[in-house]
Amino acid sequence: EEAKRLEQERIAKAVEQALEKGQKAMADGDFVGAIKAYTDGQKEDKRNENLKYNIKNARKLQGEAVVTSRDEGKAAIAVADYEKAIAAYTRALEVDPADQLKVGASLKRAEADLAVITESITTGNAAMESQSYIDAINAFKKGSAVNTAHQQLKDLLKTAMRQAEQALIKAAGEGDAGRLDVFVKSGDRKSTRLNSSH
């Protein structure tokens, strides 16, 4: 009888500790830790209704937090804010590391898109500096193809097109057929550029 009472006290204490540990984890937004604590408590008492409820509630809140972060990531992509999208997707994976299939793929896609956009801007700006306007336009178009909402790329593309047009008008006005030919063909050759030193 005494052994049974001591065992019940030990179980009750283990469940109480699991509930406290789980509630602390929940307060910290650590759904994985909370679910683990409650599940560990269930190993001691499978029928405990508080543990069952708290596991169900933690999973529900975890799922809602993942959806919220995933939606924030999608909204950020829509306005071409890749840093914010990557942070949101990363947060979603921290909330539920098991959600690799959906969120992990979105995170990798956002990182890859950001790399293409960054390279397009760098390449396009270098081409602009060397007055290779067609190459700049092509670079900016490549980045814009990844996300048409990227305002910086839109602005850079407009600038490159305007400068290309001005250079073409200038070359035509000066009657410089050689420079016109170089300009027209510069999209086919990587190193050609318009230069006003002719």
C-alpha positions, 0 to 999 in steps of 0.5 A: 500500500505504501509503495503504491502511494509513493509511486502515485506521488512520484508520477504526480510529481513527474507530471507536474514537472512536465506541465511546468516545463512545457508551460515555460517552453510555451511562454518562450514560444518553444513549441518543440520543447513544450511538446517534448515536455508534455510527451515526456510527462505522458510516459509517466501517465498516459491518461492525464487529460492536462497533458493530452490537452496541452499537447494538442494545444501546443501542436495547434499553436505551432501550426498557426505560427508556421502558417503565419510565418509562411504567409509573411514569407510569401507576402515579402516575396510578392514585394521582392523583400527577400531578406524579410522572406528568408527571415520569415521562412527561417522563423517557421522552420525554428517553430517546426523543424519537421516542416522542411518539405513546405517551408524548407523548399520556400526558404531555399527558393527565396535564397536562390532568387536573392542570389540571382537578383543580387548577381543581376544587379552587380553584373548590370551595374558593372556593365553600366559603368563600362557603358555596355548598355545592352549587357546591362539591360540583359542583366537587369532583365534576368533579375526582373524575370525572377521577380517582376515586383523588384523595384530596384531592378525596374529602376535600373532597367529604365535607367539602362534603357534611357542611357542606351537610347541617349548613346544611340541618338548621340552616335547617330547624330555624330554619324558614327556608323562604327559606334552604331554597329558596335552598339547594336551588336553589343548584346551578342558580345560580352566585352563590347561597349559604347565609348565616346573616345572615337 
